[in-house]
Amino acid sequence: MTVAETANAQDRNASEDDLAQRHLRVFRFKRGDDAARYDSFDVPAGEPETVLEALRWIQLHRDPSLALRHSCLHASCGTCGLRVNGRETLACVTRLDDLFGTITVEPLANLPVVNDLVVDMQPFVERFPSTHPIVRDSEFLPQANPPDGVDAYERFEDCIECGICLSACPVAATDDTYVGPAALAYAQRLLEEPRGVDREAILAWADGDNAAWRCHAAFECTEACPSNVRPAQRIMALRRELRAR
């Protein structure tokens, strides 16, 4: 075999190897570590179909110490929010086939890292107004005839509180006192459907130095939101309410 034929055979083998596996570069950090690092893993191509499945494959076959969060597996709970190749996404619905080259997986930004890909969500929750149930009771209209056996309806908010919008927000990256897009979008929804909420209290909260006026209208939060909450547009609506006030 000539040198050229050998080189061509090596190129074919390399291409076949690339097709047979996907390369993941995964953020790692444990409490007590001096610094974070990235570990590289090869996973079979085609067997794990999503980023979440690839991470679970790594847990099962390569490194059981890899920490990540997941729950529903169909984009309803928001638990598996991550950054993949620098963009915020839900790992459970991010397909490997839609990604090219080495896939870099990192935890959400602008929140403390607890363990590898797991962030502390408490600072995210604390940004909301004091009462922010994701499930709210829906009242019956006076003329409504509820079905037999149904005592109450529950209304689920679109926001799944995944923290992705906060991670994508450039203001939150420089100001950890900013309440963030999810909290402001929630406040605007309360004004849109007040249901006994103290409007003046919500408006006073939104008018604070670290609230609605702190937003720079980059719209990165709306771009990243997996639930079509459109937090940036809601913040602009909230500002209109504040101007009218």
HELIX and SHEET records of a PDB file:
HELIX    1   1 VAL A    3  ALA A   20  1                                  18    
HELIX    2   2 VAL A   51  HIS A   61  1                                  11    
HELIX    3   3 ALA A   91  VAL A   93  5                                   3    
HELIX    4   4 LEU A   96  ASP A   98  5                                   3    
HELIX    5   5 GLN A  122  VAL A  125  1                                   4    
HELIX    6   6 ILE A  164  ALA A  168  1                                   5    
HELIX    7   7 PRO A  181  GLU A  192  1                                  12    
HELIX    8   8 ARG A  199  ALA A  206  1                                   8    
HELIX    9   9 ALA A  212  ARG A  214  5                                   3    
HELIX   10  10 GLU A  220  ALA A  224  1                                   5    
HELIX   11  11 PRO A  231  ALA A  244  1                                  14    
SHEET    1   A 5 ARG A  37  PRO A  44  0                                        
SHEET    2   A 5 GLN A  21  ARG A  28 -1                                        
SHEET    3   A 5 ILE A 103  GLU A 106  1                                        
SHEET    4   A 5 GLY A  81  VAL A  84 -1                                        
SHEET    5   A 5 ARG A  87  LEU A  90 -1                                        
SHEET    1   B 2 VAL A 113  ASN A 115  0                                        
SHEET    2   B 2 VAL A 118  VAL A 119 -1                                        
SHEET    1   C 2 VAL A 135  SER A 138  0                                        
SHEET    2   C 2 TYR A 153  PHE A 156 -1                                        
END                                                                             
